[in-house]
Amino acid sequence: MYLCHLGHSTDVRQIRRQGNVAHTYGQHSLHYCSPDAVCQFTGLQYSTVTNFTIIATLTPIVTALLSFVLIHERLHRLQWLGICSSLCGALYLLSNGSLAAILTLSFNIGDVLFFTSQVAWALYSIIVVRIIDDVSPFAIVAWSGLLGSLTTAAGAAYLGHFELPSLLSPLALGSYLFVIFAGGLIAMIFWNKGTGIVGPSQAAVFMNIMPLVGIICGVLFLDEQLLISQAIGGALILGGVYLTTQYRNVAYRLAKYFTRRQRKR
């Protein structure tokens, strides 16, 4: 449908501009969206979910650094403080407050693939910002989903790991469909729209909320207990997200507070 729209456009410059966008996004979808999923799921064959979750907490920092290099996005000092706070909170939450649990982790090729996956995701978020004004979030999801699925399926078929959903149990099939529509389609549309508004660096810090959401779901649906270390980690994560997104208000309040103190002296 998007290509048909290009064909019926009467503005030559609009056609050229949108055509360049489609080419850029198609090229980057092949290079980044597919490696993101492939590296993530291949890495799980060699490493652990814990290692993956911990390495995923580095995504906001990786995104901020790449955004600075590639699109010259500068962050306020309070935003960097917020990113570090959310990182510390996620690590504290995942390790149950034990530094030894982090220091004793062992890493292998799977963890290298995990980190590659996070870099690919950071690049994807940066690309979204470049094209969000010319392509709708729905079209972005359509292009990345189509090209990413084709290249991932080709790689799976080449390695002999391609399986049809009909071989799955009803529970697994339901989970499979949930991942596609809720965790894939709907989540990606919201992510692309939000990233276009706040920028890749601010959007990436919200990824550290995922471990917190997992714990909350465990408490609500699996009767798991909420630990003090999890509460502390969650507070650090939410505080970091607040600092990163509301840094202007925080900076204004701090400046106002210190100005009043100086006047009293």
C-alpha positions as CSV (number, residue, x, y, z in Angstrom):
1,M,0.0,0.0,0.0
2,Y,2.8,2.4,0.8
3,L,4.5,1.7,-2.5
4,C,1.2,2.3,-4.3
5,H,1.0,5.6,-2.6
6,L,4.4,6.5,-3.9
7,G,3.3,5.5,-7.4
8,H,0.3,7.8,-7.3
9,S,2.1,10.8,-5.8
10,T,2.2,13.9,-8.0
11,D,5.0,15.6,-6.2
12,V,8.3,14.5,-7.7
13,R,10.4,15.8,-4.7
14,Q,7.9,14.0,-2.4
15,I,8.4,10.8,-4.3
16,R,12.1,11.1,-4.2
17,R,12.2,11.9,-0.5
18,Q,9.8,9.1,0.5
19,G,11.6,6.7,-1.9
20,N,14.9,7.5,-0.1
21,V,13.2,6.9,3.2
22,A,11.8,3.6,2.1
23,H,15.2,2.5,0.8
24,T,17.0,3.6,3.9
25,Y,14.6,1.9,6.2
26,G,14.5,-1.3,4.1
27,Q,18.3,-1.5,4.1
28,H,18.5,-0.9,7.9
29,S,15.7,-3.4,8.5
30,L,17.7,-6.1,6.8
31,H,20.8,-5.1,8.7
32,Y,19.5,-4.4,12.2
33,C,16.0,-5.8,12.9
34,S,16.8,-9.3,11.9
35,P,20.2,-9.5,13.8
36,D,18.4,-8.1,16.9
37,A,16.1,-11.2,17.1
38,V,18.6,-13.7,15.7
39,C,21.4,-12.7,18.2
40,Q,19.0,-12.6,21.1
41,F,17.5,-16.1,20.5
42,T,20.8,-17.6,19.4
43,G,22.5,-16.3,22.5
44,L,19.9,-18.0,24.7
45,Q,21.3,-21.3,23.4
46,Y,24.7,-20.5,25.0
47,S,24.0,-18.3,27.9
48,T,21.2,-17.7,30.5
49,V,18.2,-15.5,30.7
50,T,19.7,-13.8,33.8
51,N,22.8,-12.8,31.7
52,F,20.5,-11.5,28.9
53,T,18.4,-9.4,31.3
54,I,21.5,-7.9,32.9
55,I,23.1,-7.1,29.6
56,A,19.8,-5.6,28.4
57,T,20.1,-3.0,31.2
58,L,23.0,-1.5,29.2
59,T,20.7,-0.6,26.3
60,P,19.9,3.0,27.5
61,I,23.6,3.8,27.8
62,V,24.4,2.2,24.4
63,T,21.5,4.1,22.8
64,A,22.6,7.4,24.4
65,L,26.2,7.0,23.2
66,L,25.2,6.0,19.7
67,S,22.6,8.8,19.5
68,F,25.3,11.3,20.4
69,V,27.7,10.0,17.7
70,L,25.2,9.4,14.9
71,I,22.5,12.1,15.3
72,H,24.3,14.4,17.8
73,E,21.6,14.1,20.5
74,R,22.9,15.7,23.7
75,L,21.6,14.7,27.1
76,H,21.4,16.9,30.2
77,R,23.5,15.9,33.2
78,L,20.2,15.0,35.0
79,Q,19.3,12.7,32.2
80,W,22.6,10.8,32.5
81,L,22.0,10.6,36.2
82,G,18.6,9.1,35.5
83,I,20.1,6.5,33.1
84,C,22.7,5.5,35.7
85,S,20.0,5.4,38.4
86,S,17.8,3.1,36.3
87,L,20.8,0.9,35.5
88,C,21.8,0.5,39.1
89,G,18.1,-0.2,40.0
90,A,17.8,-2.9,37.4
91,L,21.1,-4.5,38.5
92,Y,20.1,-4.3,42.1
93,L,16.7,-5.8,41.4
94,L,18.1,-8.7,39.3
95,S,20.8,-9.5,41.8
96,N,18.5,-9.3,44.8
97,G,20.8,-6.6,46.2
98,S,23.9,-8.8,46.1
99,L,27.0,-7.4,44.5
100,A,28.6,-10.8,44.6
101,A,25.9,-12.2,42.3
102,I,27.0,-9.7,39.7
103,L,30.7,-10.2,40.1
104,T,30.5,-14.0,40.0
105,L,28.7,-14.1,36.6
106,S,30.4,-15.9,33.8
107,F,30.2,-14.7,30.2
108,N,30.5,-16.5,26.9
109,I,29.7,-16.2,23.2
110,G,26.0,-16.0,24.0
111,D,26.6,-12.8,26.0
112,V,28.5,-11.3,23.1
113,L,25.4,-12.0,20.9
114,F,23.2,-10.5,23.6
115,F,25.2,-7.3,23.5
116,T,25.1,-7.3,19.7
117,S,21.4,-7.6,19.9
118,Q,21.2,-4.5,22.2
119,V,23.4,-2.5,19.8
120,A,21.1,-3.5,16.9
121,W,18.0,-2.4,18.9
122,A,19.7,0.9,19.7
123,L,20.4,1.5,16.0
124,Y,16.8,0.7,15.2
125,S,15.5,3.3,17.7
126,I,17.8,5.9,16.2
127,I,16.6,5.1,12.6
128,V,13.0,5.5,13.7
129,V,13.7,9.1,14.7
130,R,15.2,9.8,11.3
131,I,12.1,8.6,9.4
132,I,9.2,9.1,11.7
133,D,8.2,12.4,10.1
134,D,7.9,10.8,6.7
135,V,6.6,7.3,7.5
136,S,3.8,6.4,10.0
137,P,4.5,4.1,12.9
138,F,2.3,1.5,11.2
139,A,4.4,1.6,8.0
140,I,7.6,1.3,10.0
141,V,6.3,-1.8,11.8
142,A,5.1,-3.2,8.5
143,W,8.4,-2.8,6.7
144,S,10.6,-4.0,9.6
145,G,8.2,-6.9,10.3
146,L,8.2,-8.0,6.7
147,L,11.9,-7.7,5.9
148,G,12.9,-8.9,9.4
149,S,10.6,-11.9,9.2
150,L,11.8,-12.9,5.8
151,T,15.5,-12.7,6.6
152,T,15.1,-14.4,10.0
153,A,13.0,-17.2,8.4
154,A,15.7,-17.6,5.7
155,G,18.4,-17.9,8.3
156,A,16.3,-20.4,10.4
157,A,15.6,-22.5,7.3
158,Y,19.3,-22.5,6.4
159,L,20.3,-23.7,9.9
160,G,17.5,-26.3,9.9
161,H,15.6,-24.7,12.8
162,F,12.5,-23.6,11.0
163,E,9.3,-25.0,12.5
164,L,5.6,-24.4,11.8
165,P,3.3,-23.1,14.5
166,S,0.9,-26.0,13.9
167,L,3.4,-28.2,15.8
168,L,2.9,-26.2,19.0
169,S,0.6,-27.1,21.9
170,P,-2.5,-25.0,22.4
171,L,-0.8,-23.2,25.3
172,A,2.4,-22.6,23.3
173,L,0.3,-21.5,20.3
174,G,-1.5,-19.0,22.5
175,S,1.8,-17.6,23.8
176,Y,3.1,-17.5,20.3
177,L,0.2,-15.4,19.1
178,F,0.4,-13.1,22.1
179,V,4.1,-12.4,21.4
180,I,3.2,-11.6,17.8
181,F,0.3,-9.3,18.3
182,A,0.7,-7.8,21.8
183,G,4.5,-8.0,22.3
184,G,5.2,-7.5,18.6
185,L,2.7,-5.5,16.6
186,I,1.0,-3.3,19.3
187,A,4.2,-2.8,21.4
188,M,6.2,-1.8,18.3
189,I,3.7,0.7,17.1
190,F,3.6,2.4,20.5
191,W,7.4,2.2,20.7
192,N,8.0,3.8,17.3
193,K,5.4,6.6,18.1
194,G,6.9,7.3,21.5
195,T,10.5,7.2,20.2
196,G,9.6,9.7,17.5
197,I,8.3,12.1,20.2
198,V,10.9,11.8,23.0
199,G,14.0,10.6,21.1
200,P,15.9,7.3,21.3
201,S,17.8,8.0,24.5
202,Q,14.8,8.9,26.6
203,A,12.8,6.0,25.1
204,A,15.5,3.5,25.8
205,V,15.5,4.1,29.6
206,F,12.0,2.7,29.7
207,M,13.4,-0.7,28.8
208,N,14.7,-1.0,32.3
209,I,11.1,-1.1,33.5
210,M,10.7,-4.6,32.0
211,P,12.3,-6.5,34.9
212,L,10.1,-4.5,37.3
213,V,7.0,-5.3,35.3
214,G,8.0,-9.0,35.4
215,I,8.2,-8.9,39.1
216,I,4.9,-7.2,39.5
217,C,3.2,-9.7,37.2
218,G,4.8,-12.5,39.3
219,V,3.3,-11.0,42.5
220,L,-0.1,-10.5,40.9
221,F,-0.5,-13.7,38.9
222,L,2.0,-16.2,40.4
223,D,1.6,-15.5,44.1
224,E,5.3,-14.6,44.4
225,Q,6.6,-12.5,47.3
226,L,7.9,-8.9,46.8
227,L,11.4,-8.6,48.4
228,I,12.8,-5.5,49.9
229,S,15.7,-5.6,47.4
230,Q,13.1,-5.6,44.5
231,A,11.3,-2.6,46.0
232,I,14.6,-0.7,46.3
233,G,15.5,-1.6,42.7
234,G,12.1,-0.7,41.4
235,A,12.3,2.7,43.2
236,L,15.7,3.4,41.6
237,I,14.4,2.4,38.1
238,L,11.3,4.6,38.4
239,G,13.4,7.5,39.8
240,G,15.8,7.2,36.9
241,V,12.9,7.2,34.4
242,Y,11.5,10.3,36.1
243,L,14.8,12.1,36.0
244,T,15.4,11.2,32.3
245,T,12.0,12.4,31.1
246,Q,11.3,15.3,33.5
247,Y,14.8,16.7,33.8
248,R,13.6,20.2,32.9
249,N,11.2,20.4,35.8
250,V,13.8,18.9,38.2
251,A,16.5,21.3,37.0
252,Y,14.1,24.3,37.4
253,R,13.2,23.2,40.9
254,L,16.8,22.7,41.9
255,A,17.8,26.1,40.5
256,K,14.9,27.7,42.3
257,Y,15.9,26.0,45.6
258,F,19.5,27.0,45.4
259,T,18.6,30.6,44.5
260,R,16.5,30.9,47.6
261,R,19.3,29.5,49.7
262,Q,21.7,32.1,48.4
263,R,19.3,34.9,49.0
264,K,18.8,33.8,52.7
265,R,22.5,34.0,53.2
